[in-house]
Amino acid sequence: MAVDVKALESAIRGAVSVSHLDIEDQSNGCGENYAIIIVSPDFEGKTTLARHRWVNDLLKNEIAQMHAFSQKTFTPKQYEAYTAKNTE
């Protein structure tokens, strides 16, 4: 069963204070392969591993229906540095 972008966005925004969210369906619309970027002040003080575990737990039902899932999690300050680095 395919997962749609709206379901992912709703689950994320319902549990995390999001300042930026990118959800990319990398499966040409079939909903089985997603890459996401989540930027949240809620990630302050958490390691990358802790953030990813949090998101994986939050989306465990959706991820179980996917073939592939990747995530990048940033604090607002980290995201600012990430975008500055990738636009140079």
C-alpha positions as CSV (number, residue, x, y, z in Angstrom):
1,M,0.0,0.0,0.0
2,A,1.4,3.4,-1.0
3,V,2.0,6.2,1.4
4,D,1.1,9.7,0.3
5,V,2.9,13.0,1.0
6,K,-0.1,14.4,2.9
7,A,-0.1,11.4,5.4
8,L,3.7,11.9,6.0
9,E,3.3,15.7,6.4
10,S,0.4,15.3,8.8
11,A,2.2,12.8,11.0
12,I,5.4,14.9,11.1
13,R,3.7,18.3,11.7
14,G,1.4,16.7,14.4
15,A,4.4,15.7,16.5
16,V,7.3,18.0,15.6
17,S,7.5,21.8,15.6
18,V,8.6,22.2,12.0
19,S,10.2,25.3,10.6
20,H,11.0,23.7,7.2
21,L,9.9,20.5,5.7
22,D,10.7,18.9,2.3
23,I,9.1,15.6,1.4
24,E,10.3,14.2,-2.0
25,D,8.6,11.1,-3.5
26,Q,11.5,9.5,-5.3
27,S,9.4,6.6,-6.6
28,N,7.8,8.5,-9.5
29,G,4.5,8.8,-7.7
30,C,4.0,5.3,-6.4
31,G,4.6,6.4,-2.8
32,E,7.2,3.7,-1.9
33,N,10.4,5.7,-1.7
34,Y,10.7,9.0,0.2
35,A,13.5,11.4,1.1
36,I,12.7,14.0,3.7
37,I,14.3,17.0,5.3
38,I,13.0,18.2,8.6
39,V,14.1,21.4,10.3
40,S,13.0,21.9,13.8
41,P,14.0,23.7,17.0
42,D,12.9,20.5,18.7
43,F,16.1,18.8,17.5
44,E,18.3,21.2,19.6
45,G,20.5,19.2,22.0
46,K,19.7,15.8,20.3
47,T,22.3,13.8,18.4
48,T,21.6,12.9,14.7
49,L,21.0,9.3,15.8
50,A,18.4,10.4,18.5
51,R,16.6,12.6,15.9
52,H,16.5,9.8,13.3
53,R,15.2,7.3,15.9
54,W,12.5,9.8,16.9
55,V,11.4,10.3,13.3
56,N,11.5,6.5,12.6
57,D,9.4,5.9,15.7
58,L,7.0,8.6,14.7
59,L,6.6,7.3,11.1
60,K,7.0,3.6,11.9
61,N,3.6,2.6,10.3
62,E,4.3,4.6,7.2
63,I,7.9,3.4,6.8
64,A,6.7,-0.2,7.1
65,Q,4.7,0.4,3.9
66,M,7.7,1.8,2.0
67,H,10.5,0.3,0.0
68,A,13.0,3.0,0.9
69,F,13.1,6.0,3.3
70,S,15.9,8.5,3.9
71,Q,15.9,11.5,6.2
72,K,18.0,14.6,7.1
73,T,17.2,16.4,10.3
74,F,18.5,19.8,11.2
75,T,18.1,22.5,13.8
76,P,17.3,25.9,12.1
77,K,20.9,27.0,12.6
78,Q,22.3,23.8,11.1
79,Y,19.9,24.1,8.1
80,E,21.0,27.7,7.5
81,A,24.7,26.5,7.4
82,Y,23.7,23.5,5.2
83,T,21.9,25.6,2.6
84,A,24.7,28.2,2.6
85,K,27.2,25.5,1.9
86,N,25.1,23.9,-0.8
87,T,24.4,27.2,-2.7
88,E,28.1,28.3,-3.0
